[in-house]
Amino acid sequence: MPIPTPFHDRTAPLCTSLRWKDWAGFHAVCRYGTHLEAEYHAIRHSAGLLDVSPLTKIAVAGPDAAAFLSFVTSRDIQRLRPARVRYVAICDEAGKLVDDGTVMNLGDAGYRLTAASPIWRWIDRFSAGFDVSLVDESDSIASLAIQGPRSRAILEQAAGEKIPLRYFQMAKMSFDGIPIEISRTGYTGDLGYELWCQPEHSTALWDQLMEAGKPHRLLPVGLDALDIVRIEAGFVLQGIDYYSAPTCLIESRKSSPFEAGIGFAVDLGRGSFVGSEALEREKRMPPRWKLVGLELSLPDIEKLYSSVGLPPVLPIEACRTSRPVHRRSRQVGYITSSTFSPILKSAIALATVEGSVGEPGTGLEVEFTIEHVHHRIPATVVERPFFDPPRKRN
């Protein structure tokens, strides 16, 4: 049975929709109100506050901490400077994805590895021979994400000082006596930050941020709105856009970082690490599969609905239903995540397709069902991310 996060006393009274989900054994809000439009627009036009405490958080310390993390992840963590954060992939010995996440260099305190799902047992398998300690801090650290164009202004008002963090930097600060760690990271593809504190300070931190956010129209937001913005950002989600290799019953369900569109997070040519030999071989071969962005033709969607006397149905909600993707008469892949993007005014999707049809500009067709009849909608392969505002990095 799921347990409450440290922020539950604040999130539960606000969740009038009563829509929750189990995230890694914790209660997580899907949406606070009956409609999620306000939560989506808060992230894109003001700021949204998300409880992300269910993230797996593992403290890695000891003389071999950097070497160990360089071995169990796809990145060279030994080159990660203090107060910096790096996005990582975690693979099995065959180079197939187990999860993805981030590593933070906390200086003298060691490192923190975060991921969407519990992975302590997985990485502990490789700790033999390393002088390292691994502590699962998932229950002992409360986490908030504040995301959107007004997030910096809200944090500076709450802190009473400037927050000059650059993209993927972190720092230790105090908000009115509350000790926190803050990183300029997030899962929205927008300007945003993540905050980490001890559970006993969680409600005070929430209250302080909500109070500072009032002039900026800060809203608490749930996972449904997050699902839309992460698709706009082109971010993959484990369990949806790829499956964790240890959970797969058949080989065809497994994906490498290159196939899942996160090959940029693989540092090859630095010696051996988990999955490195398989990834080296794969890198030398033409890609078998590619995760791509698709833009579906809205005029064709409208035309099909009109042909049966209906207005187009394009809900502001992410869809996780797989849809076949075709190239002429042959299926060449499938959609993994899709949504209508309010800020882009377009129907977009993430899809896994054969490498030969994965170049931007390639015309494909997506299966679309209207009134129980299968149709095909034209779609075009486009660059990811779909939405990439300069403020994210500025």
N, C-alpha and C positions, 0 to 999 in steps of 0.2 A: 504494500500500500504506500502511495507517495507520502512524503513528509513535507511540511511547510518550509519555505526558505526563511532566512532571517528577516525579510521584508514583508512577510505574510500579514502581519498586523496592519500594514498600510495598504497592501495591494488587495486584500480580500474585501474590505468594505467598498472599494472603488469598482470592483468587478461585478457590475450590475447585470452583465450578460450571463454570468454563472458558467462561462465557457473556460474550462481548464484542460490541461493535458499533463501527462506524466513525462517529465523530461529528466532522464537519468535518476529516477526515483524521487524527484521533487515535484510539488505542485507548481505549474507554470501557467500564467494567464495567456489564453489565446487572444482574447480581445476584451477590453473593459466595457464598452458599450455594445448595443445590438448591431451597430454598423461600425465598420472600421475606417471609413473615409477620413474622419477627423484625426485618427491616429496616424494614418499614412501621411496626410498633409502636414501634420506636426513635424514629422521627421524631415520632410523635404522643404518646408517653408518657415518653420520656427525651431522647435526642438522637441524631442521625445525622450522619455526616461524609461528604460527597460531594466527589469530585474533579471540579470543573467547569472545569478548565484549557482544554478545547476551545472555550469561549466565545470568540467574536471580540472582540478588545480593540483599539480604535483610539485612539491619543493624538492629540488635536486641540489645537493651540497656535497662538499668533500673535495680533496685535491684533484680527483679525476672527473669532476662534474662536467666540465666543458668537453673533455674527450668522450665521455659517456654519451652526452647528448649529440655530439657529432656522429657517433656510431649508430644510435637508435633512430635518428631523424635524417632527413635528406639534406640538411644544411651543415656548413662548417661553423659550428657554434664557437669554436676556439677563436674565431675572428670577430665574434660579436662583442662590441665594446660595452662597458658598464652603462646603464641607463638607456640601453637600446633594446628593441624588440624585433624579432624576426619571424616571419611566417614559415611554417615547416610542414612537410609531409612525413608521415610515419608509414613505413612499408614492411611487408614480410620479406622472407629470404628470397622469394621469387620476384621481388620488385612490385608487388601488388599492394594497393593502398589498404591500410588499416584505419587511418584517420588523418585529419589535418588539424593544425592549430597554430599556436605561437609559443615562442620561447622568449622570456624576459631575462635580461642580465641584471640582477639585483645588487651587483657589487659584492661586498664582503658577505652578504647573506646568501649568495649562491644564485640559483636560477629558478624560474617558475615555468613549468610546461603546462599549457592549457589546451584543452580539446573539448569537442562537443559531447563525447561519450566516455565512459570509464575505461581507462587504458593502463592503470597502474600495474595490473598483473601482466599485461603484455610486455611493457618495457622492463619490468623487473626480471623477466626471463633472461635478459641480456646483461644483467649487472655483475655477474660473476667475473672476477678478474679486475674489476674497477674498484678503486677506493672511493666509494660514493654512497650517500644515503638518499633514500627515496621516501618521502612522506606524503601521503595523500591528504591534501588540505581542503578538499572539496567541501567538507562540512564546517571547516573552521575559518573560512574566508568568505565574507559577503561581497557580492559584485553587482555593480550597476553600470549600465551604459547610457550615456547622455549623447544623443546624436542629432545633428541638424545644424543649419546655418547660424543659429543663435546659441549653440552649446558653449562656445568659448566665452561669450559675454556673460552667460549665466554662471559659469564656473568662476570667472574672475570676480563677479559680484559676491558669490558665496565665499570665496577665499580672501577677498579684500586686497588682492594683488594681481599683477599680470601673470599669465600662464604662457610662457614663450615656447612651449614644447613644439618641436617639429614632428613631422609624420613619422610614426613608429619610434618615438622617443618616450621615455617614462621618467617620473620623478617622485620623490617622497615629499608630501606637503602636510599642512594642518589646516583644516577647515573649522575655525572657531573652536580649537582645542581637540578636534577629532583627527587623529593621525590616519592618513590614507596614502595609498600609492595610486598614482594616476598615469595612465598611458594614452597616447594619442593613437588609438586603434578602434576598431569596430567592424561591424558586419553589415553596414548600410551603404558603403560607397560614398559617404558624405563626410563633411567635417564632423568629427566626433571623438569622444573620449570614453575610456573605461576606468572605473574607480574600484579600488579594492580596500576593504577595511575589516576589522574584527567584528563578529556578529553583534557584540554588545553595543557597538556604535551605529548599527544599521538604521534604526528608526530615526535617530537624531540626524544622520546624514541625509536620509530621504526627506525629512521635514525641512532641513536647511536648503536643499536643492529646490524643492517645490516652492518654497517661499521666495528664493532668489529668482525663480523662473516665472513668477506671476506676471511681471511686466513684459515678458517675452513670449507669453502664451505657451509655456511648457506644459505638455500633457504626458501622463503615463501611457505607455503603449505596450501592446502584447505581441505575441509571436506571429499572429496572422499578418499584421502590418509589416513586421520584419521580413516575412517571407517574400512579400512583394518587392521591397526595396533591395533585398539581396539578389533577386533575379535581375532587377535593373542594373545592379552593380556587376553582374556576371559571376557572382560567387557561387561555388558549388556547395552542396549540402550532403553530408554523408548519410546514407540510407535512402537518398532520393536520386541524386545525380550520379552517385557511385555507391557501391556497397562495400562494407568493411570485409576484407578478404577472409578473416577467420569465421565469419558468419555465413559465407557462401557455400551452398551445397554443390554447385557446379562451377567449373572453371570459367565458363563464358560470362558469368556474372562479375568476375573480378576485373579491376581496372588498374592500370599503372598511373602514376602522376601525369605522364605524357598524354595518355588516353583521356584522362579526366580534366584536361585543360589547365593543370597546375605544374607543368614541366619546368616553369621558371623557378620553382622552389626546389629544384634538384641541383646540387653542386657536385658535379662529377669531376674526375681527375684529381682527387685529393686523398686517395687511398681507399681502403676498404671500409664499408659501412653496411648495415643491414639492407640487402637488396641491390647493392652497387653493381655486382657482376651482371645481373639480369638487366638492370637499367642501362649499363654501358652497351650491352648487345642491342637492346631495343633502340637506343639513340642512333645507332649506325644503320638502322633499317627504315624503309619508308613506313610512315605511321599506318597501322592497321585501322585504328579508330581515332576519332577526334571529337572532343566536346566543343561545340560551336554555338554561336548565337544565331537565332533565326528571327526574321521579321515577317509576320504573316500579312497577306494582302487584305486590308480592311475593306476596300471596295468590293472584293469578291465575297467576303463574309456577309456584308450588307446585302449583296445581290442574292445570295442563296436564301437568306432569311426572308427577303422580300418576295421571292418566288413562291413561298408557302404562306404569304400573308402575315408575316411576323416582323416586328422590329428586331434589330440585331441585339443579341444578348451578350454583353461583354462586362461581366461583373468585375468590380474592383476587388479581386481576390485571387490568390495564387492557386493554380491547379497542379496537383502532383500526379495526375493520371497520365500514364504512358500513351503516346499516340504514334502510330507508324509514320515514317517519313519515306517518300518515294522519289526516285529519279526516273522519269518516264514510267516504264512498266515494272520496275524492280524496286523492292524495298531496300533502302540503303541505310536505315537507322531508325531512331525513335526519339521523340520528345521526352524529356525527363521532368522539366518544370516549365510552366507557362503562366502568363498573366497579361492583363491589359494594363499598360503603364499610363496612369493619369498625367504624369509630367511630360511624357514623350508623345502622348496621344497615339499610341500604336500598340498592336498586339505582338508580344515578344515571347521568345522561348529559349530555353537551353536544350540542346539535343546532342545525342551521340550518333555520329554518322561515320560511314566509311571514309578513310583518309583521302581517297581519291576525289571525293565530292565536298571536302571541307574547306575549300578556299573561299574567301569573301567574294561575293558577287555571283556565286553559283546558284542557279535556280533549282528549287526542289518543290515538292508538293507534300502537304500534310493532310492526313485523314481528319475529317471534320464531320460529326454526326448532327443532323438537324431533323427533328421529327422522325427519329428512328431510321433514317436513311443515311448511308455513308456517302460522303462527297470528298473531293480533294481540293484543297485551298493552295494557291501558289504561295511560296515562301522563298525568301532570299537569305543566303548565308551572309551574316554581317559580323563585324569586329565586336568582340567583347572588350570592355564593358559597354552596355547600351547607354548608361548614364555615368558621366565622369566629370563632375564639376571641378573647376580649378581650386575652389575653396577646400577641397578634401586634403590637398597637400600644402596650400599656401598658409 
